[in-house]
Amino acid sequence: MKITLVSTPPDVTSGTGKYADQLADALDTSVELERVYLRTDSADPIHFVRRAIAASATGADVIHVQFDYVLFGPRGLYTPLFFGAIRALANRDGSSIVVTVHEVLTPDLVAPPAARAKGAYVSALNRILDRCSDRLVFLSEQARDRFSDDVRRPTATVLPHGVTRDVPVSPDPAAARAEFGYGPDDVVVVEPGYVSPRKGSETMLALAEHCPDFEFLLAGGPPRERHDQFVESLRARAPANVTITGHLSDERFHAAFAAADLVVLPYHETTQTGIVNTVNQSGVFNWAMAHRKPVLASDCDRFRAVADRWGTPALFDATDVDAAAARVRELVADEDRRADLRDACGAYLDANDMATVAERHVALYREVAGA
């Protein structure tokens, strides 16, 4: 069976591209796989037509597109162009189309001004995805349910994000701490990944002010150029016990996990460019599981569902800084609780192993292609 995977490349600004790379590695031994890359942040409509033609030209049984609204032109403007073209070509060639929707937007997640018009636009994009695919895939039940509240689709599949167990070689904790300038006796609290408002990066500064005897590491950089000013504003007012690294190599990114006594994910809903961003899944959380690290995360629908099922992460209210700081201190002091959180990583890894997720993808491909 031949599969063509369409995504952005695994560059520093594209979590979707990095996920697609991990999935491709896991699929490579089970299917004949080709890759077609979309340019990150392209605003050229011709590029999207050419990429649709390139995907069709591979002669794949299934074309699998990794979708996020921001990947298909400014504000998703070229979504109709790309998906209309690839649907027409797939109909001609007898290919099937699978689309993984990484983030789900619906009319109730748009904000003023012109909320009604923006909501209608988002809903129209969702209906295009629905009509141009043979199967939609979501990374969580929460994302699927949110989408189906807007578009009533009878068949949709939830496949977990998947966790790659074999993390890149990273130093032992003492060496990792030294790499970031910390000593063996320092308590190191880490938020790995992109630094942006939706990741709650500003909360880490507030926690650092409330916990001056701990070290706080924001191990990442801005996901887009438009976030550069935000990151620089954090640098300008960060207390002395905060380090913001900027973009990291894969090796140093994973060293940040190795250095952590506690991983904190203070994600929260934010309104950016008129859209309310929610948490549907987290690749960073998955990496923390692979590193078997205790995680403290925002008490949102997604993390609450994961915690209820797997016993990790621990949860906190990121909007109440005093209570959040107390929660950090409580976990740092409670080695037994952190050990429980580390132990819970194993069950989560077993259920969400990338190899198992890849097998479920192959079964899905065979189902939609009638193979």
Protein Blocks (a to p, Z undefined) as FASTA:
>chain_A
ZZddddddddfklmklmmmmmmmmmmmmmpccddddddehiabfklmmmmmmmmmmnopa
bdcddddfklnoghhlmmmmmmmmmmmmmmmnopacddddfbdcdfklcccehklmmmmm
mmmmmmmmmmmpcbdcdfbfklmmmmmmmmccfbdcdddebiafbacddddfklmmmmno
pafkbccdddedjddfklommmmmmmmmmmmmbccddedddfbfklmmmmmmmmmmgcfk
bccebjadfklmmmmmmmpmbdcdfbdcddeehiacddfbdfklmmmmmnopacdddddf
klmmmmmmnopacdddfklmklmmmmmmmmmmmmmlmmmmmmmmmmmmmmmgfklmmmmm
mmmmmmmnoZZ
